[in-house]
Amino acid sequence: MEFEELLELARDSYVGQFVDFIDKQTALHGRGAAEVKFQIDGDSEFYRNYYCTDFASGEDGQIIELAPDEEVTFDPVDVSLGEMDMTVSRLVWNDVTIASNDRSLQGGDFEDWFETWFDPDETSFDPDTRFSACIHSLRVTPEQVTVDLGTAPVTALADLLMRFESLGCRSLTVS
């Protein structure tokens, strides 16, 4: 299986479950919305304190997150991207961890990527689509990035991996 096919399969598996989850939550709660973005007051683990919940009930403000019951499984694969080598051992669309094995990471390294794929100001919001095509969260530590890719397309993850390569990373672990 090609790496691009693996990415598509992981996304399709998650988004299919997400659609079912949103349909179920909408039926249960009557009022509510999928993919509600907010900024957390105070300190949080999330990049710039932004977070997008899977579903927020309009009745009681309850936040409900999807816990996928299936994930794509595969033997670890080694992938090269430009000058960078990656070992991919797990790919769960709402919980992707990318560890740099040779460079310390900083939040600012991912500012442009975050602006594009979280879209905090909703500059690319399309009211005619059911879902946002945005990530749901980003966490950055010096060792790794963890991202909930939400309903973002495969391009979001490809762009993130290319960002690591442009930062000079030569060895990544994706799990």
N, C-alpha and C positions, 0 to 999 in steps of 0.2 A: 504494500500500500504506500502510495506517495504521501509525503508530509502534508501537502495541500489537501489531499483527500481526508487525512486524519483530522485536520482542522475543521473541515466542513462537517464531517461526521460528528465530532464533539459538539459543535455549535448546533447542528440540527437536532441532536438528541436532547440538548438542554432546552432549546426554544420550543420544541414539541411539548415537552413537559411543562414549560412555562405557560404556553397557551391553555393547556388543560387546567392548570392551577388557577390562572386568572378567571377562566370561565366558571370554575367551581366557586371561587371566592366571590365573584360577582353575584352568582345565584344565591349563595349563603347570606350575604350581607346586604343585598339590594343596592345600597349606596356605597360608593367607594371608588378608588381609582388605582390603576396599575402604574408602576414606575413614578412614584412621587419623589421629587428631589427636595432635599432640604440641607441647610447648613447647621451643624450642631454647635450649640453655644459652648464656650470653654474649650478645653483641650480634648482631642480625640485621636484615635489611631489613624483616622482617615485623612487623606491628602486634603489640605486646606479646609478640613472639617466638613467636606461635602460627602453626602451619602444619598443614594437613591434606593428607596424601599421597593420591594416587589409589589406589595399591595397595601394600601392604607384604607381601612374601613371608614366610611363617612359617618357612620352612626356613632361610634365610640372612639374614633381616632386610633384604633388598634392597628399596629404594624404587623403584617404577616409576611413571613419569608418562605419561599419555596425551598424545600429540602428534597432535591432530586432523588428518586429511588433507583435510578439506573445511571451508569456512566459507561463510556466507551473504554474497553480494556484492550491492552495490546502489550507486546513485548517492548522493552525500551528500544528506542531508535536513536541513532546518531545522525545529526543533520548539520550541514554546513551552510552558512549564510555569509557570503562575502569572505571576510577574513576571520569569521567567528565560527566556532564549533559548539554545538549544543547536544546534550543528551536529554531526550524527552522520555520520562518514565511514567507520567500521568498527565492527563489533559481533561480536566473537568471545567467546563466553561465558566461556571460561577465561582471558581476557586483555583485560579492559576497562580502558581508561585514560580518566579524566575529568579534564580540566584546567580549572581556574578561570582565567578571563581577567581577573578583577577583584578577587580576594580571596586573601590568603595563608591557607593551610590549616594546621591543627594536628591532631595525633593525637586529642586530646581531643574535637575536633569530631565524631568518629565513634564515640565510646565506646558509646553506647546502641545504635546501629545494629549495631556489631560484636557486642555481647553477644547481640543477638537473632539475627543471621544466621550468626555463627560458633558461637555457643552453647558457649563453652569449658567450662562446667560441665555440659554436656549435660542441661540442665534440661528440654528438650523432646524428648529422645531417645525414639524409638518403636521398640522391638525387633521390631515386626511389619512394619516397612517395610524394603525392601531397601537404600535409600540414605538419607542423613541429611537431605536438603533444606537443607543448609548450604553457606555459602561455604567455599572452601579456603584462601584467604589474602587479606590486605589489606596494602597498602603505602601510606603517606601521606608526601608531601613537601610543602613549602610551595606548590609549584606544581600538584601533581596527586595523584590517588588512582588506584592500580592494584589491581584486584580480580580474583581467580579466583573466579567465581561458583559453581563446582562444580556441585552438584545442587540449588542453591537455586532456588526458583520465581521467576518474573518479578517478583513482588511485591518481592523483595529488591532488585532493581535499581531499581524504581520508588521504593521507600522511600529508597534512596541518593540518587537524583536529587532527591527532595523534601527530603532533608536539606540538600543544597546550596542549594536555594531558600530554606529556612528560615534558613540561615546568612547570607543576604543576597547570595548570588552572583546576578549578573544575566546572565552570559555564560559558557557552558561549551563545551568541545570534547570530544566523545566519539569515541574512536578505539581 
